[in-house]
Amino acid sequence: MHILYLSQYFPPEAGATQTRAYEMARTWVRLGHQVTVLTEFPNHPSGIIPPDYRGKYIEIKDLDGINVIRVWVKASPKKNFHNRMLFYLTYMLNASLAGLLAAHGKFNFIYATSPPLFVGAAALFLSYTRRIPLIFEVRDLWPESAVALGELASPKAITLATRLEEQCYNKSTQVVVVTHGIYDRLLQRGIAKSKLCFVPNGANTDLFTYSASGRQRIRSELNLEGRFVAIYAGIHGLAQGLETILEAARLLQSQEDIHILMIGDGPKKAELLELAGRYNLPNLTMLPEKPREQIPDYLSAADVALIPLKKVEIFKGALPSKIFDAWSCSRPVLLSINGEARQIVESVQGGIFVPLEDPDKMAEALLHMKAIPAERQRMGENGLNYTRANHSRTALAEKLIRHLEELI
């Protein structure tokens, strides 16, 4: 088959969306399918387009057998509402044009992943004008999550966004969801069960493995030998509530053998750096975003992975891929997400739950985890076995493409 894959985010950008899109597309190519990806010039989450892409409108290149069409977007490091809308709308418009004029050949289906929801608008346009069936993937319920986080407040904008969301569901041949929470919510909203397909988040179990040499090297470079290390590796955004980690670090700063490592970038990074500087925490290291292939070594260097989200009702249906990345490296998780993610972590016995946005409880949990090394190892092994059996990204991509072959 020939697949037109719309994802605003794609490598070399780092992040769960980018990784899921790349690994899906790469697996499908390996299975003998053609995949054309329609994405943006790299800039996320910094909002800065690298010099190699400046002055261009479009670029078409091969990436590991995937035909990648990149288009210009109005990116900005200032993440206010106005700039975000320009960012999303320029992708929508330019992806629509590129899909008409530069994506050559006959496609069996369009696979569009959201959010951003405006990816769905471009996909609807291309599906209609080129008469291609649309498969719509929902990784987060937008605009519901944006409203819950305070990113979207205008009643008119919410109404328009909800109408676009419903059009994406109604006009799709199939709606792919990544959590049971999203699945159940869409059933409640009247989407037919036969239209829904559950393909959860996962990990690249070939790339994400425990490395003893990587652990030793990273600990030596960062002067962390002999310390209990907790790591957060991912986007520093509005949804994560990373202030809780800094507050927990402040509470633990007298514990010289406990250290917190934070890696990544995003719209909250500058604010978090300012707060960390004000606290002058000796037990906190904040590093910039790292290439994805380096993250397994950093996870291996840690003793526990921190997986937080803000206390928002809609996040009870969240299941971040960070859980499976950590487990794939045999690291237990300290989870501050209620609902579906908590149920899995507790049933697998792959970590412990900590109440959301509660730095005192997080500090207590870190002290507890430090004191139980044998139990931590068992939790990490439980998570590894579960991830290999249920959340290998390659196996999930193979399962999805078989389903879509039968469907199309």
C-alpha positions as CSV (number, residue, x, y, z in Angstrom):
1,M,0.0,0.0,0.0
2,H,0.9,3.7,-0.3
3,I,0.3,5.7,2.8
4,L,0.2,9.5,3.2
5,Y,1.1,10.1,6.8
6,L,0.3,13.6,8.3
7,S,2.2,14.4,11.5
8,Q,3.1,18.0,12.3
9,Y,6.0,16.7,14.5
10,F,8.7,14.3,13.2
11,P,12.4,13.5,13.7
12,P,14.9,15.0,14.1
13,E,12.5,16.7,16.6
14,A,12.5,14.8,19.9
15,G,9.2,13.7,21.6
16,A,6.7,10.9,21.9
17,T,4.6,12.1,18.9
18,Q,7.7,12.2,16.6
19,T,8.9,8.9,17.8
20,R,5.6,7.1,17.4
21,A,5.2,8.5,13.8
22,Y,8.7,7.6,12.8
23,E,8.6,4.1,14.2
24,M,5.1,3.4,12.7
25,A,6.3,4.7,9.3
26,R,9.6,2.9,9.4
27,T,8.0,-0.5,10.3
28,W,5.5,-0.1,7.5
29,V,8.3,0.5,5.0
30,R,10.1,-2.5,6.3
31,L,7.0,-4.6,5.7
32,G,7.0,-3.5,2.0
33,H,4.7,-0.5,2.0
34,Q,5.4,3.0,0.7
35,V,5.0,5.9,3.2
36,T,5.1,9.6,2.5
37,V,5.2,11.7,5.6
38,L,4.0,15.3,5.4
39,T,5.5,17.3,8.3
40,E,7.0,20.6,9.3
41,F,10.5,22.0,9.3
42,P,12.1,20.9,12.6
43,N,11.6,23.4,15.4
44,H,9.6,21.8,18.3
45,P,9.7,22.4,21.2
46,S,12.2,25.3,21.0
47,G,10.3,27.1,18.3
48,I,13.5,27.8,16.4
49,I,14.0,26.5,12.9
50,P,17.6,25.4,12.3
51,P,19.7,27.4,9.8
52,D,19.7,24.5,7.2
53,Y,15.9,25.0,6.7
54,R,15.7,28.8,6.7
55,G,14.8,30.5,3.5
56,K,13.0,27.4,2.2
57,Y,9.3,26.7,1.7
58,I,9.5,23.0,1.1
59,E,12.0,20.2,1.3
60,I,11.6,16.6,0.1
61,K,14.1,13.9,1.3
62,D,14.4,10.2,2.0
63,L,14.7,9.2,5.7
64,D,15.3,5.5,6.2
65,G,13.1,4.6,3.2
66,I,10.4,7.1,4.2
67,N,9.6,9.9,1.7
68,V,9.5,13.0,4.0
69,I,8.0,16.2,2.7
70,R,8.7,19.1,5.1
71,V,7.0,22.5,4.9
72,W,7.6,25.9,6.4
73,V,5.7,26.9,9.5
74,K,5.6,30.1,11.5
75,A,7.5,28.9,14.5
76,S,8.3,31.1,17.5
77,P,10.1,30.5,20.8
78,K,7.3,32.7,22.4
79,K,4.5,30.2,23.1
80,N,1.5,32.5,23.5
81,F,-1.9,31.8,22.1
82,H,-1.4,34.1,19.0
83,N,1.9,32.4,18.1
84,R,0.5,28.9,18.6
85,M,-2.4,29.6,16.3
86,L,0.0,30.9,13.6
87,F,2.2,27.8,14.1
88,Y,-0.7,25.4,13.7
89,L,-2.5,27.3,10.9
90,T,0.6,27.6,8.7
91,Y,1.2,23.9,8.9
92,M,-2.4,23.3,8.0
93,L,-2.3,25.5,5.0
94,N,1.2,24.5,3.7
95,A,0.6,20.8,4.4
96,S,-2.7,21.0,2.4
97,L,-0.9,22.6,-0.6
98,A,2.1,20.2,-0.4
99,G,-0.4,17.3,-0.2
100,L,-2.0,18.5,-3.4
101,L,1.1,19.5,-5.4
102,A,4.1,17.6,-4.0
103,A,2.7,14.2,-2.6
104,H,2.7,12.3,-5.9
105,G,1.1,8.9,-6.6
106,K,-2.0,7.1,-5.7
107,F,-2.5,6.7,-2.0
108,N,-4.6,3.9,-0.3
109,F,-5.2,6.0,2.8
110,I,-4.3,9.1,4.7
111,Y,-3.1,8.5,8.3
112,A,-3.4,11.8,10.3
113,T,-2.2,12.0,13.9
114,S,-3.6,14.6,16.4
115,P,-3.1,16.9,18.2
116,P,-2.5,19.4,16.9
117,L,-6.1,19.2,15.7
118,F,-5.3,21.4,12.6
119,V,-3.5,18.3,11.2
120,G,-7.0,16.9,11.0
121,A,-8.2,19.9,9.0
122,A,-5.4,19.4,6.4
123,A,-6.2,15.7,6.3
124,L,-9.9,16.3,5.8
125,F,-9.1,18.7,2.9
126,L,-6.8,16.2,1.2
127,S,-9.1,13.3,1.8
128,Y,-11.9,15.1,0.1
129,T,-10.0,16.7,-2.8
130,R,-7.9,13.5,-3.6
131,R,-10.7,11.0,-2.7
132,I,-8.5,9.1,-0.2
133,P,-9.9,7.3,2.8
134,L,-8.9,9.0,6.1
135,I,-7.6,7.2,9.2
136,F,-7.6,9.6,12.2
137,E,-5.3,8.9,15.2
138,V,-6.2,10.6,18.5
139,R,-3.3,10.8,21.0
140,D,-5.0,13.4,23.2
141,L,-8.6,14.7,23.3
142,W,-8.3,18.2,21.9
143,P,-9.8,20.8,22.5
144,E,-10.9,19.2,25.9
145,S,-7.4,19.0,27.2
146,A,-6.5,22.6,26.0
147,V,-9.6,23.9,27.9
148,A,-8.7,22.0,31.0
149,L,-5.1,23.5,31.0
150,G,-6.3,27.0,30.3
151,E,-4.8,27.2,26.9
152,L,-8.1,27.7,25.2
153,A,-10.8,29.9,26.8
154,S,-12.7,31.7,24.0
155,P,-16.2,30.1,23.7
156,K,-16.2,30.8,20.0
157,A,-12.8,29.2,19.5
158,I,-13.8,26.2,21.6
159,T,-17.0,25.8,19.5
160,L,-15.1,25.9,16.2
161,A,-12.4,23.5,17.5
162,T,-15.1,21.1,18.7
163,R,-16.8,21.2,15.3
164,L,-13.5,20.5,13.5
165,E,-12.8,17.6,16.0
166,E,-16.3,16.1,15.3
167,Q,-15.8,16.4,11.5
168,C,-12.5,14.5,11.8
169,Y,-14.3,11.6,13.6
170,N,-17.3,11.6,11.3
171,K,-15.4,11.7,8.0
172,S,-12.8,9.1,9.0
173,T,-13.0,5.5,8.0
174,Q,-11.3,4.5,11.3
175,V,-10.4,6.4,14.5
176,V,-7.2,5.0,16.2
177,V,-6.9,5.8,19.9
178,V,-3.9,5.3,22.2
179,T,-5.7,4.8,25.6
180,H,-8.8,3.1,27.0
181,G,-9.8,6.5,28.4
182,I,-9.9,8.1,25.0
183,Y,-11.7,5.0,23.6
184,D,-14.4,5.2,26.3
185,R,-14.8,8.9,26.0
186,L,-15.4,8.7,22.2
187,L,-17.9,5.9,22.7
188,Q,-19.8,8.2,25.2
189,R,-19.8,10.9,22.5
190,G,-21.5,8.6,20.0
191,I,-18.6,7.3,17.9
192,A,-19.5,3.7,16.8
193,K,-17.5,1.0,18.4
194,S,-16.8,-0.5,15.0
195,K,-15.0,2.7,14.0
196,L,-12.6,2.7,16.9
197,C,-9.2,0.9,16.9
198,F,-7.1,0.8,20.1
199,V,-3.3,0.9,19.5
200,P,-1.6,2.0,22.7
201,N,1.7,3.9,23.2
202,G,4.8,1.8,23.6
203,A,8.6,1.8,23.4
204,N,11.3,0.9,20.9
205,T,12.5,-2.1,22.8
206,D,15.5,-2.5,20.5
207,L,16.8,1.1,21.3
208,F,15.6,1.4,24.9
209,T,17.6,-1.2,26.8
210,Y,19.6,-1.0,30.1
211,S,23.3,-0.2,29.5
212,A,25.7,-0.7,32.4
213,S,28.4,1.1,30.4
214,G,26.0,4.0,29.7
215,R,25.1,4.2,33.4
216,Q,28.8,4.4,34.4
217,R,29.7,7.0,31.7
218,I,26.7,9.3,32.4
219,R,27.2,9.1,36.2
220,S,30.9,9.9,35.8
221,E,30.3,12.8,33.5
222,L,27.7,14.4,35.8
223,N,29.5,13.5,39.0
224,L,26.6,11.3,40.3
225,E,28.6,8.3,41.5
226,G,27.2,6.8,44.7
227,R,24.0,8.8,44.5
228,F,20.4,7.8,44.2
229,V,19.2,9.5,41.0
230,A,15.7,10.3,39.9
231,I,15.2,11.3,36.2
232,Y,12.6,13.2,34.3
233,A,13.3,13.1,30.5
234,G,10.8,14.8,28.2
235,I,9.0,18.0,27.2
236,H,8.9,20.8,29.8
237,G,5.4,21.8,29.0
238,L,2.2,23.0,30.6
239,A,0.7,19.6,31.2
240,Q,3.5,18.0,33.2
241,G,3.5,20.2,36.3
242,L,7.2,20.0,36.7
243,E,7.2,22.6,39.4
244,T,6.4,19.7,41.7
245,I,9.7,18.1,41.0
246,L,11.6,21.3,41.8
247,E,9.7,21.7,45.0
248,A,10.5,18.1,45.9
249,A,14.2,18.8,45.2
250,R,14.0,21.8,47.5
251,L,12.6,19.7,50.3
252,L,15.4,17.1,49.8
253,Q,18.4,19.4,49.3
254,S,19.9,18.4,52.6
255,Q,19.9,14.7,51.4
256,E,23.3,14.8,49.7
257,D,23.0,11.3,48.3
258,I,19.7,12.0,46.4
259,H,19.9,13.8,43.1
260,I,17.3,14.8,40.5
261,L,18.1,15.0,36.8
262,M,15.8,16.8,34.3
263,I,16.4,16.6,30.6
264,G,14.4,18.3,27.8
265,D,13.1,21.6,26.5
266,G,9.7,23.2,26.1
267,P,7.5,26.3,26.8
268,K,8.1,26.0,30.6
269,K,11.8,25.4,30.5
270,A,12.9,29.1,31.0
271,E,10.5,29.5,33.9
272,L,11.7,26.3,35.5
273,L,15.3,27.3,35.1
274,E,14.6,30.6,36.7
275,L,12.9,28.9,39.7
276,A,15.8,26.4,40.0
277,G,18.2,29.3,40.0
278,R,16.3,31.1,42.7
279,Y,16.3,28.0,44.9
280,N,20.0,27.4,44.1
281,L,19.5,23.6,44.5
282,P,22.7,21.6,44.7
283,N,20.8,18.3,44.2
284,L,19.3,19.3,40.8
285,T,20.8,19.1,37.3
286,M,18.8,20.5,34.4
287,L,20.1,19.5,30.9
288,P,19.0,20.6,27.5
289,E,17.1,18.3,25.1
290,K,19.2,15.3,24.0
291,P,18.9,13.1,20.9
292,R,16.6,10.2,21.4
293,E,19.3,7.6,20.9
294,Q,21.1,9.0,24.0
295,I,18.1,8.8,26.3
296,P,18.5,5.1,27.1
297,D,21.9,5.8,28.7
298,Y,20.5,8.6,30.8
299,L,17.6,6.3,31.9
300,S,20.1,3.6,32.7
301,A,22.1,6.1,34.8
302,A,19.0,6.8,37.0
303,D,17.5,4.6,39.7
304,V,13.9,5.7,39.2
305,A,12.0,7.6,36.4
306,L,9.6,10.4,37.3
307,I,6.4,10.5,35.3
308,P,4.2,13.5,36.4
309,L,1.1,15.3,35.0
310,K,-1.0,18.1,36.4
311,K,-4.1,17.3,38.4
312,V,-6.6,17.6,35.5
313,E,-9.6,15.3,35.2
314,I,-9.0,14.5,31.5
315,F,-5.5,13.2,32.3
316,K,-7.0,10.2,34.1
317,G,-7.1,8.7,30.6
318,A,-3.5,9.4,29.8
319,L,-0.8,6.7,29.3
320,P,2.5,8.4,28.5
321,S,5.1,6.5,26.5
322,K,7.7,7.6,29.1
323,I,6.5,4.8,31.3
324,F,7.4,2.2,28.7
325,D,10.7,3.8,27.8
326,A,11.7,3.6,31.5
327,W,10.5,0.1,31.9
328,S,12.2,-1.0,28.7
329,C,15.5,0.2,30.4
330,S,14.5,-1.8,33.5
331,R,13.9,1.4,35.5
332,P,10.9,1.6,38.0
333,V,8.7,4.6,37.8
334,L,7.4,7.1,40.3
335,L,4.1,8.0,38.8
336,S,2.0,11.1,39.5
337,I,-0.9,10.3,37.2
338,N,-4.2,8.9,38.4
339,G,-6.5,6.7,36.4
340,E,-5.4,4.4,33.6
341,A,-1.7,4.9,34.0
342,R,-1.9,4.2,37.7
343,Q,-3.9,1.1,37.2
344,I,-1.3,-0.3,34.8
345,V,1.7,0.6,37.0
346,E,0.2,-0.9,40.1
347,S,-1.0,-4.1,38.4
348,V,2.4,-4.6,36.8
349,Q,4.1,-3.7,40.1
350,G,6.5,-1.6,38.1
351,G,6.7,1.4,40.4
352,I,4.7,3.4,42.9
353,F,2.0,6.1,42.7
354,V,2.4,9.5,44.3
355,P,-0.5,12.0,44.7
356,L,-0.4,14.6,41.9
357,E,1.2,18.0,42.5
358,D,2.2,17.1,46.0
359,P,6.0,17.8,46.5
360,D,5.9,16.5,50.1
361,K,4.6,13.1,49.0
362,M,7.1,13.0,46.1
363,A,10.0,13.7,48.4
364,E,8.8,11.0,50.8
365,A,8.4,8.5,47.9
366,L,12.0,9.3,46.7
367,L,13.3,8.6,50.2
368,H,11.3,5.3,50.2
369,M,12.5,4.2,46.8
370,K,16.1,5.0,47.8
371,A,15.8,2.6,50.8
372,I,14.6,-0.4,48.8
373,P,17.2,-1.3,46.1
374,A,16.1,-4.9,45.8
375,E,12.5,-3.9,45.4
376,R,13.4,-1.3,42.8
377,Q,15.2,-3.9,40.7
378,R,12.2,-6.2,40.9
379,M,9.9,-3.3,39.8
380,G,12.2,-2.6,36.9
381,E,12.2,-6.2,35.8
382,N,8.4,-6.4,36.0
383,G,8.1,-3.3,33.8
384,L,10.6,-4.7,31.3
385,N,8.8,-8.0,30.9
386,Y,5.4,-6.3,30.6
387,T,6.6,-3.8,28.0
388,R,8.3,-6.5,25.8
389,A,5.1,-8.5,25.9
390,N,2.5,-5.7,25.4
391,H,4.1,-2.4,24.3
392,S,6.7,-3.1,21.7
393,R,6.3,-0.3,19.1
394,T,7.3,-2.6,16.2
395,A,4.7,-5.2,17.2
396,L,2.0,-2.5,17.6
397,A,2.8,-1.0,14.2
398,E,2.6,-4.4,12.6
399,K,-0.7,-5.1,14.3
400,L,-2.1,-1.7,13.1
401,I,-1.0,-2.1,9.4
402,R,-2.6,-5.6,9.3
403,H,-5.8,-4.2,10.5
404,L,-5.7,-1.3,8.0
405,E,-4.9,-3.7,5.1
406,E,-8.1,-5.7,5.9
407,L,-10.1,-2.5,6.3
408,I,-8.9,-0.8,3.1
